[in-house]
Amino acid sequence: MVAANPLFSGSWSLKKFKATVINDIWPEVLFFTLVATMVTLVSTMTSHSLAISNQMLTVLGTVLGLVISFRTSSAYERYSEGRKLWTNISLTSRNLAQIIWIHVPSQRMNKQTGQQQSGLSVVIEKKSMVNLVQAFSVSVKHLLRGEAGVYYEDLYPLVCFLPRFASHPPARATDDDMLPMWKASAMDTNCHRTAHTLTSRNMSMDLNAQRSSSASPPKDAVVAEEEKADVSDEGIYHSLRGRVSRKKKTFDPEKALPFVYSEHPLQPARNPPKESLYDYLPFLRIWKVIFHPFTHRNKKPAQNSFATVGRSLTGKKLPPEAVDSNVPLEITLFLSSYLAWLLRNGQLQPALASAMTTGIASLQDNVTNLERIRNTPLPFAYQAHLRISLWIYLFFLPFQIFTAFKYLTIPATAFGSFLLLGFLEIGQEIENPFNYDLNDLDLDHFCLSIQRELHEITAHCAPEPEEYIYTAWNQPFAPADRRTADEMMNDLDHLYHGPETGMPSIRRTLLKSWWDVDQMTRKV
């Protein structure tokens, strides 16, 4: 996302140039400039004058200006609303993670065995559900970008442990039993029944047992996969994750995710459209239009497995095809089932259960509103009528201003076309702010920010208050009393500890603190 003002911050760059709408409007600006050139040359070099009355110029220009302003404003409202909804997702994710990590008890009894459940198993359980909260925002990002399924470098490692079949052992799993989240990935479903999740040093026994009810791989194949697991972490990162080959880069946030085996190559977490020379020199597309029938006569259309934003022959952005994905819904269903399990086992207080229910409902509400923004463009009739009206206005503009401008009609028409068409195209571009355009919202940044915040929450050890409150580092009554909490607790002869002077003395100290702060923080 390009946010800096190129006129007052830094210098112009190719990236900032791509963020403009020049690539989208240059054919129209060129056409109307040629019309103005024709009008000027005919009117000055021949005896025929193409000038017409300009009485309607002011009226129609004012109306079109208001309509274009409304178009741009309504598009920015959608842009702003999309940002607010992502803020809500970030806030709700933090709240859910805090409830799961801090308020779900870490010490519990196993009802089946009557023994204390190991702390490791509880921490693994809670951390896995926090990772699922993180996976929700990532799945929403791919949904908004028209990328269906779960086989992405930043999503699959977070959800690969989830069950893939509705059946349970000893029932035999079939393709008909595959859960919607996995079936929607449009992958070869036969691999799901034989794949074994590999970590950096061992195989996941739980996943192995889950899939043992279906067709198991030969013993030799299992041994071979175990041997594959005994490799370095770096080798697993590059081979087992099935990553699509790409150039090495210094910034690779997917390295922070688990190293897991994938039965299918994982698509990139971010797959923007490829850049070309035409993106920086748009006028060269004229030659591409001329030679396109000859260079593409025998070429078959490329099969692109990723949903990206391309451009037409004239350079105009082509929006990606909107797809439906139920991955965010499936993730909220697993979070809801986890909440139901906590309530059945008495592991969560009713008030916190209500807060967690509200949080899950908020996630569902936000993703529904984001889909509404993506799937509800302005009506075609409104857009078509506005653009046609603007074209007619710009077409007749040089006829109306030639009498006053003469040869300046050409640059004046070019500037007017650039101005009005630019504002109209800006409204078109930010109407759906979830793609890879440089003016779109930086969804990757939002997801990585949520990831960092959730890991910060799970790094919190939830110590007992007395471990950090009554220490030599805490001065709770400053500035009136700058003694530490440890000193105040050990000074038993002080008025604070007296049965009759204790609380009155503490109140006087706090009142003095208020007075001192009020005086110290005001400017003279």
Buried (B, 14 or more C-beta within 10 A) or exposed (E): EBEEEBEEEEEEEEEBBBBBBBBBBBBBBBBBBEBBBEBBEBBEEEEEEBBBEBEEBEEBBEEBEEBBEEBBEBBBEBBEBBEEBBEBBBBBBBBBBBBBBBBBBEEBEEEEEEEEBEEEEBEEBBBBBBBBBBBBBBBBBBBBBBBBBBBBBBBBBBBBBBBBBEBEEEEEBEEEBBBBBBBBBEBEBEEBBBBBBBBBEEBBEEBBEBBEBBEBBEEEEBEEBEEBBEBEEEEBBBEBBBBEEEEEEEEEBBEEBBBBBBBBBBBBBBBBBEEEEBBBEBEEBBEBEEEEEEEEEEEEEEEEEBBBBEBEEBBBBEBBEBBEBBBBBBBBBBBBEBBEEBBEEEBBEEEBBEBBBEBBEBBBEBBEBBBEBBEEBBEEEEBEEBBEBBBEBBBBBBBBBBBEBEEEBBEBBBEBBBEBBBBBBBBBBBBBBBBBBBBBBBBBEBBBBBBEBBBEBBEEEEEEEEEEBBEEEBBEBEEBBEBBBBEBBEEEEBBBEEEEEEEEBBEEBBEBBEEEEEEEEEEE
